[in-house]
Amino acid sequence: MIRPILSLALGMAALPTLAIPAPAFAQDMINNLPDYTSAWVMGDLMQRRGRDTDDGAEKKDPKPDAQAILAKQATYTPSTTVRSKVDIAFASYLAGRRPASAPVLLRALAEDSPPGSAFTRLLAAELGDDEDAISRKLRQGQLQSDYGRWLTSMGYSERNVFDVHTAFLMHSWSIANGGVTTRYPKITFRTVRDDLMEQQSPERMAERRNALKQEEAQSFALFTALLVSAWENADTRERAILSSGVAELGKRIGIDYRRVRLSAEGFGFR
């Protein structure tokens, strides 16, 4: 069973990476990252936490009706086809092979932690020794179920992209900073989630297809669950590898985790 940080809380370059040329990949990340996440990391949310206007006046909280609409729109209807696609891609990547197709998150991760890297092997060890064993564990879904129950205990859902991205940002920030904290109050989760939602409009969210929302949410949820589980089981040397790997992933998607702090007021520069 995983024990998420919030409730307690490289490598082998000769191996193939995902076949995406660097310039094309960078543009692909800009084009395909979830709109609310890219708006957050590209803008000044960390400096001002999305709560102050340029003249220093406090911004009003999102309107309850707009927030309710967004929360509903960001919740996907599960599809076994999409889940299978995500599981197959993760199993292939964790086993040291290049997936035929991969979610955006895996493509970003593979740029700095290619299949077979030390970081990837630590994640894979939470599931099995080879691709067949990893695939079986993913199909059984215990890791995913444990993670889903934890999110539910916080009042959120693994089927909501805002909820899953919030948990990813908070867990990965903590691990990138050496597991600096083991518990977050619920207010911190809510603040970060509200900040993410504030960057998105119902009109833009309505354009996202159900399959894409599920692929994004399941990818981030599965990666976060694996990362937290690996951290809990790692020794000092292995934790250094995990911290470095997730810090590099953060930089690739526009977040320098080691330059920001996290508090009940959300993210901000140190």
Backbone bond lengths (Angstrom), bond angles and torsions (degrees), N, CA, C in turn:
res aa  C-N    CA-C-N  psi(-1)  N-CA   C-N-CA  omega(-1)  CA-C   N-CA-C  phi
1 M - - - 1.470 - - 1.533 108.96 -
2 I 1.307 117.69 136.22 1.445 119.42 177.38 1.512 109.33 -77.63
3 R 1.319 115.11 153.79 1.461 121.10 178.06 1.520 107.08 -126.44
4 P 1.332 117.68 86.20 1.460 120.24 -173.64 1.515 113.03 -56.30
5 I 1.332 115.60 145.37 1.454 121.88 -178.95 1.516 111.13 -56.58
6 L 1.314 117.55 -38.28 1.453 118.76 -175.26 1.514 111.87 -66.03
7 S 1.312 117.72 -27.70 1.458 119.56 -178.17 1.510 111.00 -96.17
8 L 1.330 123.55 -20.78 1.478 124.97 171.40 1.473 105.91 -82.27
9 A 1.769 46.89 -17.76 1.375 105.78 -150.45 1.420 120.72 -143.65
10 L 26.994 83.56 -134.31 1.451 66.81 147.00 1.464 98.38 -155.82
11 G 1.079 113.81 -51.67 1.408 67.94 167.76 1.506 113.46 163.56
12 M 1.279 114.86 -146.76 1.455 124.34 -166.82 1.524 109.15 -92.07
13 A 1.331 116.25 83.45 1.465 121.78 -173.15 1.514 112.61 -65.04
14 A 1.310 117.77 -20.52 1.462 119.43 -178.99 1.518 111.97 -71.00
15 L 1.337 117.47 -21.03 1.453 119.92 178.78 1.516 109.79 -74.13
16 P 1.341 117.71 149.86 1.466 119.77 -176.72 1.514 112.15 -68.26
17 T 1.322 115.50 142.18 1.458 120.94 171.72 1.514 107.78 -98.79
18 L 1.323 116.29 175.89 1.448 119.39 176.75 1.515 108.54 -64.29
19 A 1.313 116.70 134.16 1.463 121.76 -170.09 1.522 111.88 -78.31
20 I 1.335 115.94 76.17 1.453 121.61 177.05 1.519 107.86 -134.14
21 P 1.347 119.52 113.72 1.467 120.83 179.96 1.521 110.37 -55.99
22 A 1.327 117.48 145.32 1.465 121.35 -174.80 1.520 114.22 -55.57
23 P 1.349 120.34 -49.78 1.473 118.66 -179.42 1.517 112.39 -61.65
24 A 1.336 116.04 -42.90 1.463 119.38 179.59 1.513 110.41 -65.19
25 F 1.340 115.81 -36.22 1.459 119.17 -179.01 1.520 110.62 -64.69
26 A 1.330 116.49 -45.45 1.464 119.83 -178.77 1.521 110.60 -58.44
27 Q 1.313 116.72 -45.13 1.455 119.66 179.28 1.515 110.33 -66.08
28 D 1.340 116.31 -36.99 1.461 120.32 -179.98 1.520 110.63 -62.79
29 M 1.343 116.63 -39.66 1.453 120.03 178.86 1.527 110.37 -63.51
30 I 1.332 116.44 -42.72 1.459 120.16 179.93 1.521 110.36 -62.84
31 N 1.321 115.48 -40.62 1.460 119.91 -175.77 1.525 113.04 -75.55
32 N 1.340 117.23 -29.17 1.459 119.05 -168.05 1.515 116.23 -115.01
33 L 1.329 118.98 -10.01 1.461 117.66 173.43 1.519 109.06 -60.79
34 P 1.342 117.30 146.02 1.465 119.10 177.64 1.517 110.52 -51.04
35 D 1.317 116.45 137.63 1.457 121.37 -173.33 1.520 112.34 -55.16
36 Y 1.339 116.97 -43.46 1.456 119.04 -175.95 1.514 111.00 -69.50
37 T 1.332 118.69 -32.60 1.457 120.76 178.80 1.515 110.48 -71.18
38 S 1.331 118.34 -46.28 1.452 120.44 -178.90 1.529 110.50 -64.66
39 A 1.328 117.44 -36.89 1.464 119.85 177.35 1.516 110.30 -62.23
40 W 1.314 115.66 -36.96 1.465 120.02 -178.83 1.522 111.45 -69.71
41 V 1.326 116.74 -48.23 1.459 118.93 -174.96 1.516 112.59 -77.75
42 M 1.307 118.45 -25.33 1.460 120.41 -179.72 1.526 111.79 -87.06
43 G 1.299 117.60 -21.98 1.466 121.35 -176.95 1.507 112.77 -92.60
44 D 1.307 116.08 -152.38 1.461 120.47 -175.15 1.521 111.85 -114.28
45 L 1.321 116.60 28.66 1.459 119.56 -178.50 1.520 111.62 -59.90
46 M 1.358 116.75 -39.68 1.455 118.63 -177.78 1.521 111.85 -66.92
47 Q 1.355 116.27 -35.77 1.457 117.95 178.90 1.521 111.44 -68.06
48 R 1.335 115.20 -44.20 1.461 118.50 -172.49 1.520 112.17 -114.48
49 R 1.355 116.23 -0.72 1.455 123.63 177.64 1.530 112.04 58.34
50 G 1.356 116.02 20.38 1.449 119.66 177.08 1.512 113.85 65.15
51 R 1.357 116.60 18.87 1.464 117.71 -173.39 1.534 113.26 -119.85
52 D 1.323 117.99 -8.36 1.453 120.54 179.26 1.511 109.80 -120.82
53 T 1.293 117.38 143.71 1.454 121.02 173.99 1.510 108.45 -81.78
54 D 1.349 117.68 173.30 1.456 120.78 -177.83 1.518 112.63 -61.80
55 D 1.321 118.17 -27.22 1.459 119.93 179.81 1.523 112.99 -91.90
56 G 1.343 115.41 8.35 1.456 120.13 176.22 1.504 114.47 90.80
57 A 1.333 117.72 -4.80 1.467 119.87 179.31 1.522 109.81 -73.06
58 E 1.294 115.67 142.21 1.465 120.15 -178.91 1.517 110.46 -72.11
59 K 1.345 115.07 135.36 1.455 119.57 178.48 1.520 109.62 -80.61
60 K 1.285 115.68 152.52 1.451 120.71 177.55 1.520 109.36 -78.06
61 D 1.324 115.84 150.02 1.452 119.72 175.93 1.520 109.52 -63.68
62 P 1.365 117.21 155.05 1.462 119.14 177.91 1.525 110.66 -56.90
63 K 1.320 116.82 145.11 1.448 120.08 178.53 1.523 109.67 -61.23
64 P 1.342 117.44 135.09 1.461 120.04 -177.70 1.521 113.33 -54.47
65 D 1.344 117.65 -38.93 1.451 118.47 -177.81 1.526 111.41 -67.93
66 A 1.343 117.65 -40.09 1.457 121.13 177.86 1.522 110.39 -65.14
67 Q 1.335 116.80 -41.08 1.456 121.17 179.56 1.532 110.44 -64.31
68 A 1.312 117.19 -40.27 1.468 120.81 178.73 1.520 110.61 -65.03
69 I 1.321 116.19 -40.92 1.469 120.05 178.29 1.521 110.46 -62.56
70 L 1.340 116.45 -45.74 1.457 120.88 179.50 1.523 111.72 -61.13
71 A 1.334 116.27 -44.48 1.462 120.10 -179.45 1.519 111.30 -60.02
72 K 1.323 116.10 -39.43 1.461 119.88 178.72 1.518 111.31 -69.89
73 Q 1.325 116.61 -42.47 1.461 120.62 -179.62 1.522 112.00 -66.12
74 A 1.329 117.34 -31.03 1.463 121.51 -176.60 1.518 112.78 -82.13
75 T 1.321 117.36 -1.84 1.464 121.54 179.80 1.530 109.65 -95.79
76 Y 1.316 116.48 124.24 1.465 120.33 -177.41 1.528 111.50 -94.02
77 T 1.316 114.91 157.79 1.462 122.40 172.35 1.522 107.44 -94.46
78 P 1.344 118.98 121.07 1.470 120.92 -173.50 1.529 113.37 -60.57
79 S 1.305 114.81 140.59 1.463 123.19 174.65 1.517 108.20 -127.85
80 T 1.332 117.33 128.94 1.467 120.14 179.12 1.523 111.02 -65.60
81 T 1.315 116.76 -29.02 1.470 120.64 179.52 1.527 110.41 -65.79
82 V 1.326 116.39 -45.97 1.467 120.05 -179.87 1.523 110.01 -67.74
83 R 1.318 117.45 -42.53 1.471 119.10 179.05 1.516 110.62 -59.82
84 S 1.319 116.99 -43.19 1.458 120.72 179.76 1.524 110.89 -62.16
85 K 1.320 116.71 -40.40 1.469 120.69 179.10 1.528 111.01 -60.89
86 V 1.337 116.25 -45.01 1.467 120.37 179.67 1.528 110.55 -65.25
87 D 1.331 117.04 -45.57 1.469 120.76 -179.26 1.523 111.86 -61.22
88 I 1.325 116.67 -42.75 1.468 120.94 -179.46 1.527 110.46 -63.87
89 A 1.332 116.59 -43.23 1.462 120.06 179.92 1.531 110.76 -63.00
90 F 1.333 117.40 -44.23 1.459 120.83 179.64 1.524 110.95 -65.25
91 A 1.320 117.56 -43.10 1.462 120.48 -179.41 1.522 110.87 -61.19
92 S 1.307 116.59 -42.59 1.463 120.82 179.54 1.528 111.00 -64.83
93 Y 1.321 116.20 -46.36 1.462 120.95 -179.44 1.524 111.21 -63.79
94 L 1.326 117.14 -46.78 1.459 120.92 -177.93 1.526 112.16 -66.91
95 A 1.333 116.78 -27.31 1.464 120.98 179.38 1.525 112.08 -83.21
96 G 1.341 116.97 -1.12 1.456 120.05 176.50 1.507 114.81 95.43
97 R 1.323 116.82 13.54 1.459 119.64 179.69 1.524 110.38 -113.50
98 R 1.306 115.64 163.15 1.450 121.36 178.27 1.521 109.58 -89.55
99 P 1.335 118.25 118.80 1.472 119.73 178.60 1.529 110.88 -64.83
100 A 1.322 116.09 147.53 1.464 120.24 177.51 1.524 110.25 -62.66
101 S 1.323 116.24 -37.80 1.458 121.92 174.12 1.518 106.65 -142.28
102 A 1.313 116.67 149.66 1.460 118.88 -174.82 1.516 110.87 -144.89
103 P 1.330 117.46 145.36 1.463 121.03 173.10 1.520 110.43 -60.31
104 V 1.323 116.29 157.80 1.466 121.58 -178.60 1.523 111.43 -55.41
105 L 1.323 118.00 -40.40 1.463 120.77 -178.88 1.520 111.28 -58.55
106 L 1.335 117.89 -45.20 1.458 120.37 -179.79 1.519 111.33 -64.68
107 R 1.315 116.48 -36.83 1.457 119.11 178.91 1.528 110.70 -65.39
108 A 1.318 116.89 -39.33 1.468 120.22 176.72 1.525 110.19 -65.50
109 L 1.316 116.68 -45.91 1.455 121.85 -178.19 1.519 111.44 -60.75
110 A 1.329 116.51 -40.84 1.458 120.97 -175.94 1.521 113.53 -69.64
111 E 1.334 118.17 -17.21 1.455 120.19 178.50 1.525 111.50 -64.30
112 D 1.320 118.24 -35.88 1.460 122.12 -178.99 1.523 112.66 -111.02
113 S 1.328 117.01 -22.83 1.470 122.10 178.76 1.531 107.75 -127.13
114 P 1.335 117.30 79.01 1.463 120.62 -175.59 1.522 111.75 -66.50
115 P 1.337 117.55 162.70 1.463 120.17 175.86 1.530 110.50 -51.04
116 G 1.326 115.92 130.90 1.459 120.49 -179.72 1.512 114.50 92.54
117 S 1.333 119.26 -4.72 1.457 121.45 180.00 1.530 110.23 -70.37
118 A 1.322 115.38 166.27 1.472 119.96 179.79 1.525 110.77 -60.47
119 F 1.320 116.76 -40.71 1.464 121.17 178.91 1.526 110.56 -61.48
120 T 1.315 116.41 -47.04 1.463 121.04 -178.87 1.524 111.55 -64.39
121 R 1.330 116.61 -38.39 1.466 119.61 -179.96 1.526 111.37 -65.01
122 L 1.314 116.99 -34.56 1.462 119.37 177.70 1.522 111.27 -66.38
123 L 1.326 117.15 -38.51 1.465 120.11 176.08 1.523 110.18 -66.57
124 A 1.320 116.73 -44.22 1.464 121.25 -177.24 1.520 111.78 -62.40
125 A 1.330 116.86 -34.57 1.461 120.86 -177.57 1.521 112.55 -60.92
126 E 1.332 117.53 -19.45 1.460 120.36 177.77 1.519 112.29 -74.75
127 L 1.342 117.05 -10.96 1.470 120.28 -174.76 1.521 113.91 -121.13
128 G 1.326 117.83 -35.31 1.459 117.97 -178.14 1.510 112.65 168.42
129 D 1.354 114.92 177.14 1.461 120.89 -175.30 1.518 113.93 -91.30
130 D 1.325 117.49 -17.93 1.458 119.65 -178.66 1.522 109.27 -147.61
131 E 1.321 116.11 176.70 1.457 119.77 -173.59 1.523 112.51 -63.27
132 D 1.335 117.60 -38.14 1.464 119.97 179.33 1.534 110.97 -62.56
133 A 1.327 116.20 -45.33 1.460 120.25 -179.85 1.523 111.02 -65.13
134 I 1.329 116.28 -42.33 1.464 120.38 178.46 1.524 110.47 -62.13
135 S 1.334 116.34 -43.96 1.466 120.82 179.77 1.519 111.49 -61.29
136 R 1.339 116.51 -41.72 1.472 120.16 179.96 1.531 110.40 -62.45
137 K 1.325 116.37 -44.65 1.464 119.52 -179.33 1.526 111.05 -63.31
138 L 1.315 115.96 -40.52 1.463 118.79 179.72 1.529 110.84 -66.22
139 R 1.331 117.31 -39.63 1.471 120.11 178.51 1.524 111.18 -66.16
140 Q 1.332 116.63 -35.17 1.467 119.70 178.17 1.521 110.91 -65.35
141 G 1.320 116.27 -33.36 1.456 121.03 172.25 1.512 117.14 76.79
142 Q 1.331 118.74 15.63 1.465 119.72 -177.92 1.526 111.71 -63.85
143 L 1.327 116.02 -44.74 1.460 120.19 179.63 1.522 110.78 -59.30
144 Q 1.334 114.92 -45.93 1.462 119.51 -179.97 1.526 111.64 -64.52
145 S 1.342 116.27 -38.92 1.468 120.26 -179.97 1.522 111.94 -65.50
146 D 1.343 116.04 -42.66 1.460 120.19 177.80 1.523 110.64 -60.31
147 Y 1.317 115.66 -43.23 1.456 120.40 -179.93 1.529 110.74 -65.67
148 G 1.327 116.32 -42.06 1.459 120.36 178.47 1.513 112.42 -62.04
149 R 1.335 117.01 -39.53 1.459 120.72 178.60 1.527 110.95 -65.97
150 W 1.349 116.23 -38.08 1.458 118.19 177.58 1.531 110.56 -63.54
151 L 1.325 117.87 -45.93 1.458 120.03 178.56 1.533 110.82 -60.04
152 T 1.318 116.80 -40.79 1.460 120.56 178.09 1.524 110.77 -61.41
153 S 1.331 117.08 -38.84 1.461 120.75 179.51 1.526 111.64 -64.71
154 M 1.329 116.38 -24.00 1.457 121.51 177.42 1.527 111.68 -87.77
155 G 1.331 115.84 -5.29 1.452 120.52 -179.30 1.513 114.07 92.74
156 Y 1.354 116.33 18.67 1.456 120.23 -176.33 1.533 110.20 -130.40
157 S 1.332 116.45 -177.19 1.455 120.47 -172.96 1.523 112.43 -136.97
158 E 1.336 116.75 141.14 1.460 120.64 176.25 1.527 112.02 -71.61
159 R 1.339 117.09 -7.15 1.460 120.82 178.21 1.526 112.84 -93.52
160 N 1.308 116.88 4.70 1.460 121.04 -179.29 1.521 108.83 -113.07
161 V 1.326 117.38 123.90 1.458 119.77 -174.74 1.526 112.72 -65.41
162 F 1.323 118.97 -33.39 1.463 120.39 177.25 1.524 110.60 -65.40
163 D 1.322 116.62 -43.72 1.462 120.77 -179.33 1.525 111.15 -61.86
164 V 1.322 115.81 -45.32 1.463 120.72 -176.99 1.526 111.36 -68.22
165 H 1.329 117.45 -41.10 1.457 120.04 178.73 1.518 111.22 -67.14
166 T 1.311 117.54 -35.18 1.462 120.57 176.64 1.521 110.57 -61.43
167 A 1.316 116.23 -48.52 1.463 120.12 179.78 1.521 111.23 -62.43
168 F 1.330 117.06 -40.67 1.467 121.14 178.00 1.526 110.85 -59.40
169 L 1.324 117.13 -48.37 1.464 120.91 -177.59 1.531 111.22 -61.84
170 M 1.321 116.79 -42.72 1.446 120.17 -176.78 1.532 112.43 -71.90
171 H 1.325 116.77 -45.03 1.460 120.02 178.98 1.520 111.19 -64.87
172 S 1.331 116.67 -46.49 1.461 119.74 -176.47 1.528 111.01 -67.29
173 W 1.341 117.53 -36.46 1.462 119.68 175.42 1.521 110.66 -59.41
174 S 1.322 116.68 -45.68 1.458 119.91 -177.85 1.523 111.33 -63.76
175 I 1.328 117.65 -44.16 1.464 120.60 -178.85 1.520 110.97 -68.98
176 A 1.328 117.76 -38.81 1.470 120.13 176.66 1.517 111.49 -60.53
177 N 1.329 116.71 -27.43 1.461 121.74 179.55 1.527 111.95 -100.62
178 G 1.316 116.57 24.22 1.457 120.81 174.36 1.503 115.32 78.43
179 G 1.337 117.33 23.91 1.456 119.90 -179.21 1.514 111.00 67.11
180 V 1.337 116.12 46.18 1.464 120.61 -171.35 1.522 113.48 -64.61
181 T 1.311 117.37 -20.33 1.459 119.30 178.15 1.518 109.12 -141.67
182 T 1.304 116.07 152.78 1.456 119.63 -178.84 1.516 112.65 -114.21
183 R 1.328 116.91 -7.38 1.462 119.11 -179.59 1.518 110.73 -143.04
184 Y 1.305 114.81 137.76 1.451 120.68 173.12 1.522 108.47 -120.11
185 P 1.313 118.03 138.15 1.467 118.44 172.59 1.520 109.21 -71.13
186 K 1.313 116.12 156.44 1.460 120.15 -178.79 1.523 112.12 -60.47
187 I 1.328 116.66 -27.06 1.454 119.47 -179.68 1.523 110.89 -62.86
188 T 1.353 117.64 -33.58 1.461 120.31 179.29 1.519 110.32 -66.45
189 F 1.316 116.47 -44.53 1.468 120.69 178.10 1.530 109.31 -58.99
190 R 1.308 116.22 -46.13 1.467 120.03 -177.46 1.523 111.62 -64.97
191 T 1.344 116.44 -39.01 1.456 119.96 -179.58 1.527 111.44 -63.99
192 V 1.337 116.61 -47.15 1.464 119.82 179.83 1.526 110.44 -63.87
193 R 1.318 116.50 -41.83 1.467 120.32 178.37 1.525 110.63 -61.82
194 D 1.317 117.27 -44.40 1.462 120.51 179.05 1.527 111.22 -62.34
195 D 1.349 116.03 -38.19 1.456 119.40 178.02 1.530 111.25 -63.02
196 L 1.320 116.17 -40.72 1.462 119.66 177.32 1.521 110.83 -63.66
197 M 1.308 115.98 -45.52 1.461 120.05 -177.70 1.519 111.60 -65.65
198 E 1.343 115.96 -30.98 1.451 120.01 -178.77 1.529 111.78 -65.18
199 Q 1.344 116.24 -22.34 1.455 120.31 -179.05 1.535 112.74 -85.78
200 Q 1.311 117.16 -2.05 1.467 120.88 -173.38 1.528 110.68 -123.94
201 S 1.309 116.04 146.33 1.463 121.30 176.36 1.525 109.40 -108.41
202 P 1.328 117.15 150.56 1.463 119.69 176.98 1.527 112.07 -57.09
203 E 1.326 116.93 -33.29 1.462 119.95 -179.27 1.529 111.72 -64.00
204 R 1.342 115.45 -43.17 1.467 118.89 179.38 1.520 111.32 -70.35
205 M 1.333 117.17 -41.15 1.456 119.77 179.99 1.527 111.55 -64.34
206 A 1.327 116.43 -33.51 1.464 120.47 -179.38 1.524 111.99 -63.18
207 E 1.327 117.45 -20.04 1.456 121.24 -179.08 1.526 112.53 -79.66
208 R 1.314 117.77 -14.86 1.464 120.40 -175.94 1.523 110.77 -80.58
209 R 1.320 115.61 129.72 1.460 121.41 -179.35 1.531 110.62 -71.86
210 N 1.330 115.74 151.35 1.462 121.20 -179.86 1.526 111.22 -57.94
211 A 1.334 117.03 -43.96 1.465 120.30 -177.40 1.523 111.37 -62.81
212 L 1.332 117.13 -38.79 1.455 120.36 179.36 1.521 110.83 -68.28
213 K 1.324 117.23 -41.24 1.464 120.29 177.78 1.530 110.16 -61.27
214 Q 1.328 117.22 -42.20 1.456 119.54 179.75 1.527 111.45 -66.32
215 E 1.318 117.01 -43.17 1.464 120.18 179.90 1.525 110.78 -60.97
216 E 1.324 116.90 -44.58 1.463 120.78 178.99 1.527 111.47 -63.71
217 A 1.336 115.91 -49.47 1.463 120.10 -176.48 1.521 111.18 -63.67
218 Q 1.325 117.55 -45.97 1.466 120.07 -177.78 1.523 111.24 -68.05
219 S 1.324 117.32 -36.11 1.461 119.94 178.78 1.521 110.92 -63.31
220 F 1.328 116.68 -48.94 1.461 120.38 -178.89 1.530 111.08 -67.94
221 A 1.329 117.53 -37.89 1.464 120.42 179.22 1.517 110.93 -65.24
222 L 1.337 116.77 -45.33 1.458 120.27 -178.15 1.525 110.65 -66.96
223 F 1.310 117.13 -43.81 1.457 119.43 178.57 1.520 111.05 -61.66
224 T 1.328 117.48 -44.39 1.464 120.86 -179.33 1.523 110.94 -62.94
225 A 1.334 116.44 -43.41 1.464 120.35 179.17 1.522 111.07 -61.48
226 L 1.332 117.36 -43.25 1.466 121.53 178.69 1.529 110.64 -64.56
227 L 1.323 116.54 -42.49 1.459 121.41 -177.87 1.524 110.92 -62.91
228 V 1.328 116.68 -45.60 1.465 120.70 -179.04 1.522 110.89 -67.19
229 S 1.322 116.47 -42.40 1.459 120.38 179.00 1.527 110.81 -62.57
230 A 1.337 116.49 -44.29 1.464 120.48 179.11 1.523 110.76 -62.98
231 W 1.330 117.24 -39.97 1.466 121.23 179.34 1.527 110.80 -61.24
232 E 1.309 116.87 -44.17 1.463 120.60 -178.96 1.523 112.47 -63.65
233 N 1.328 117.67 -29.20 1.458 121.77 -176.73 1.524 113.44 -98.11
234 A 1.336 117.66 -2.06 1.461 121.46 -172.86 1.527 112.44 -87.15
235 D 1.340 114.80 152.03 1.460 119.63 171.12 1.535 108.72 -88.59
236 T 1.319 116.42 -175.46 1.464 120.06 -174.93 1.522 112.30 -60.48
237 R 1.333 117.10 -44.23 1.469 120.62 -179.80 1.518 110.56 -64.35
238 E 1.318 116.51 -43.73 1.465 120.49 -178.68 1.529 111.56 -67.47
239 R 1.311 116.80 -35.05 1.467 118.94 177.24 1.524 111.51 -65.11
240 A 1.322 116.72 -34.25 1.463 119.83 176.81 1.524 110.43 -63.41
241 I 1.330 117.09 -38.47 1.462 121.93 177.93 1.525 110.31 -65.39
242 L 1.330 116.35 -44.45 1.467 120.50 179.64 1.526 110.83 -64.37
243 S 1.329 117.51 -42.44 1.460 120.92 179.29 1.525 110.88 -61.37
244 S 1.327 115.73 -44.94 1.457 120.19 -179.28 1.517 111.53 -65.38
245 G 1.335 116.15 -42.97 1.459 120.02 -178.36 1.515 113.10 -63.54
246 V 1.329 116.77 -43.95 1.465 118.99 -178.38 1.527 110.74 -74.78
247 A 1.335 117.75 -28.35 1.462 120.03 175.49 1.523 110.34 -66.24
248 E 1.331 117.15 -39.55 1.463 120.27 177.75 1.524 111.07 -66.85
249 L 1.320 116.97 -38.68 1.463 119.77 176.70 1.520 109.82 -61.88
250 G 1.328 116.86 -42.69 1.456 119.91 178.68 1.516 111.92 -58.13
251 K 1.336 117.00 -45.94 1.464 120.31 179.38 1.522 111.06 -61.28
252 R 1.324 116.82 -38.04 1.463 120.22 -177.37 1.525 111.20 -65.14
253 I 1.321 117.97 -32.51 1.460 119.23 179.57 1.531 111.45 -99.49
254 G 1.348 115.92 10.98 1.455 119.46 170.55 1.512 117.02 101.52
255 I 1.340 119.02 12.69 1.460 121.72 -177.69 1.521 109.65 -123.33
256 D 1.319 117.82 120.02 1.461 120.72 173.10 1.526 106.89 -94.23
257 Y 1.335 115.70 91.60 1.458 120.63 -174.03 1.523 113.12 -56.20
258 R 1.312 116.94 -31.64 1.459 119.59 -174.70 1.520 113.46 -82.23
259 R 1.316 116.93 -2.46 1.467 120.96 176.31 1.525 111.94 -104.76
260 V 1.323 117.20 -2.85 1.455 119.43 -177.38 1.529 110.75 -120.36
261 R 1.306 114.57 160.46 1.465 120.78 176.53 1.520 108.50 -117.21
262 L 1.311 115.93 163.86 1.461 121.84 178.20 1.513 108.74 -131.72
263 S 1.327 116.17 127.18 1.454 121.62 -179.53 1.520 108.86 -141.56
264 A 1.311 116.27 -173.91 1.465 120.13 177.41 1.525 111.81 -62.08
265 E 1.331 117.26 -17.56 1.460 121.74 177.95 1.519 111.87 -90.70
266 G 1.338 117.42 2.62 1.450 120.94 179.12 1.526 111.43 99.48
267 F 1.341 116.08 -157.39 1.452 121.65 -179.81 1.526 111.11 -86.39
268 G 1.318 115.91 145.03 1.461 120.60 175.26 1.510 108.84 -161.73
269 F 1.322 117.52 160.00 1.465 119.77 178.63 1.512 109.82 -68.10
270 R 1.322 114.78 147.63 1.464 121.38 -179.21 1.536 109.51 -66.69
